[in-house]
Amino acid sequence: MFSVLWKALNTGVATQNYPRERAVLPTRFRGRPDLDVERCDGCGHCTASCPAGVIRLGRDLSGYGSPEPGPANRLTVDLAGCTFCGACVDACGRGAFRMTQEFELASRDRDTLVMVARLDGSPEQNSGTGPGRISDSPSSNWPSIDRVGEVLREKIGELFGRSLHIREVSAGCCNACDLEVQAINNPIFDASRFGIHFVASPRYADMLLVTGPVSRNMAGPLIEAYNATPEPKLVMAVGACSCAGGVFSGSPETMGGTDRVIPVNTYVPGCPPRPQAILHGLLMTLEREAPRFAKIVRRRESTPGA
Amino acid sequence: MTTVAQVPRLIEELSAELSNVVDVPGLAFKPTGTGRFSLGPGPDLYQRVVPFLVGKGGRLSTLVATDERSRTGDFLLRALVMFDHDGLIVEVRQNFSGRLPVLISITRYVPAAHWQEREVAEMFGFELVEHPEPYRHLQHEHTAWDYHPLRKDVSPMRPVPTAAGRPPPFRVVSGEGIHEIPVGPIHAGIIEPGHFRFFALGEKILHLQIRLGYQHKGVEKLFEGRRPADGTFLAERISGDSAFAHAYAYCLAIEDLANVQAPPRAAHLRALALELERLANHVGDLGGLCTDIGFAYGASHFGRLRAEFLNKAEALSGNRFLMGYCCPGGVKHGIDETLLQEIKGWIPRVRADFSDVADHTFSSETVIARMEQVGILSGRAARAFGMVGPAARASGIAHDTRRDFSLPPYQALGFEPAFESSQDVTARARIRHREALHSMELILHILRSMPSGPIRVPLTRFAPDRLGLGQVEGWRGEIVTCVIVDDEERLWRVRVRDPSVQNWIGLALAAELNTVSDFPLCNKSFNLSYSGNDL
């Protein structure tokens, strides 16, 4: 008994004060790949090496038409399905790719996860301001994680009675993402200090957190879980598979991503995303979705007899 | 270790009795590699020789079917039987011809074949006869019944044909007061999907059936056509918690085809990574067991400790799950003196920390009272079903691939597996405790004896039409990966046998006659992979 107490006192607080305290990353950690457009000659070695097939060389499309004839003039990297394996870095003979240590890549807009590089030197170098930007592009207006953390407590307090209840659905996941989602509940990351809790049934949930590319056999149960979640509800896709199919894209046995089955509010790329990245995604979803929820809650309150 | 030149006594004994079992002229065990022998192909070999070998102390480990119709006109089934005490692998081959070949099940004599036979039948379109449950195992009722994805004439890009079918029946246990409890596919915790059907009398589980396949992603088909080196990324994602072990088994298989051995330094680094993975998972499982019995002290401390191992894994490989670390021919990153010394200094600290928590947990009466005599799995059942890993070792089966088969560097380190004999949840918890301590000891040995030299060798040519075999003791048990490449050196067939395939039935048996409320505890004590099973 005393030894247990002694151990507890001796250990002290294990919890990292994320997001205020930044994650300590080892030098070998692989985050988002980055591209030096100057060095790229469009040889396509990276495209062939990518296990998730998210690097594509191509030409601009005119509307929905076919690409114009001529050599490839754009290289796109879809971070949503990227496994951060570094195969592109190894494949590139010209050192155009490098792995950065950025991992807080969650996005509410699927398109901002696509990194676009123009190979013919035309001015615009990326698609937008999301995590899919290329490093030396103009500064982004991406909300800083500290800012998100600050407003979070307040927002959840207002809207969900100080809590957000999540139902996790693993749909074809290799279980690495599941383990990382479990890890945000451990003493190190401790999601409950944000009022975030995992619940046993979609009936109690405010959010469905989906991992895996959605195997065919799980598509039905996932839709049922979605329908069983009361409105207003959120959906967060966690991991490369859930965002875009990941390494399983191309298999007819998977649906190729959660958004092919149910609408998704937030995408958290990574293979698997580290716990801080998942927390980041959760915090971000709440900030953005807050106004919509407030409206629904107000509407309910103003309805007589509700 | 056995060399190809000398025929081991066991094989001589088996050869002497072979003619009593099958009457095929000229049939003999042919050496195919170090400690590996093959038999056949010949008619009826599967249903006659495999039960014979299992009766002689073999363990049916893996069934590998291939569609060789374009080459020989037939399907070929290989059954890998392991003789753990002798470190021998015997491959029994049989051809099957016809549009719907008939596979005569041996499950009634060799229960270990039960799920793999069903998998072979549905994936290759065999008619399974004499099997107690001849239903599809991984594909569900909404898939057309004549869809057999691993046949070569099924395009990997074609959408799966659907049908309006009905799920196969459960074996119903009926009687007064007996009720059915369906659980899943979506479970209450943050775990993978699967369906459990309990037949219970009050609180007591009379019978449990486990239906999986929800995680089926067509992984084996997805491998086909890739370059061998590119398959590693997919192998890592067969079961995320065993990412390294699966990648290691896959790399061993293709190194076998290229007839290359990873350099000694790479073998040491691979062993280091494998033990780190084992530690993270064993410690995490102990935490999970504590969670399931409401022992918050253990749950949070083991949860905290697990992160330590993941952090070291990340320092070594750049990924918390060691993804991207194993590569064909060796490992991706070396270890520098700083990291080596850091791990060396860290092990004694983390071992003391872990031992404190484990001692407190195992000396707590509340913990032992909940675990003891719960979820008993007899050694006889574990042996019959060919169970592997800690789950089998907790039932007294002292089998460990690290010792039994010549996987460097474990032999040089003088490794001995741990085993327990009480067969219950306590045994499976204690096995994890002891193996974790072993692994920390092993890591120190590995670091002390770290050889110098290269960490990677190139693989140039892959021998076509040969079965490349990789066998690794992951934290959950023996992983077997078989690889065959075609003439263009592209992957032609990859067979992955996760330990879960053999162990799921153990959970169903262990849960019987326990209370429904103890089921989560039994489940956690096995902690099997759904994804690795469903592929």
Interface residues (C-beta under 8 A of the other chain):
Chain A: S3 V4 K7 A8 T11 A14 P26 R28 F29 R30 S49 P51 A52 T83 F84 C85 G86 A87 E168 V169 S170 A171 G172 C173 C174 N175 A176 C177 D178 L179 E180 V181 Q182 A183 N185 N186 P187 I188 F198 A200 S201 P202 G212 P213 S215 R216 N217 M218 G220 P221 A225 G246 V247 F248 G250 S251 P252 E253 T254 C271 P272 R274
Chain B: Q139 H140 H142 T143 P149 P156 M157 R158 P159 V160 P185 I186 A188 G189 I190 I191 E192 P193 G213 Y214 Q215 H216 K217 G218 V219 K221 L222 D230 F233 L234 R237 I238 S239 G240 D241 A243 G284 G287 Y297 S300 H301 G303 R304 R306 A307 N311 E314 A315 L316 S317 G318 N319 R320 F321 M323 G324 H333 D356 V357 H360 S529 Y530 S531 D534
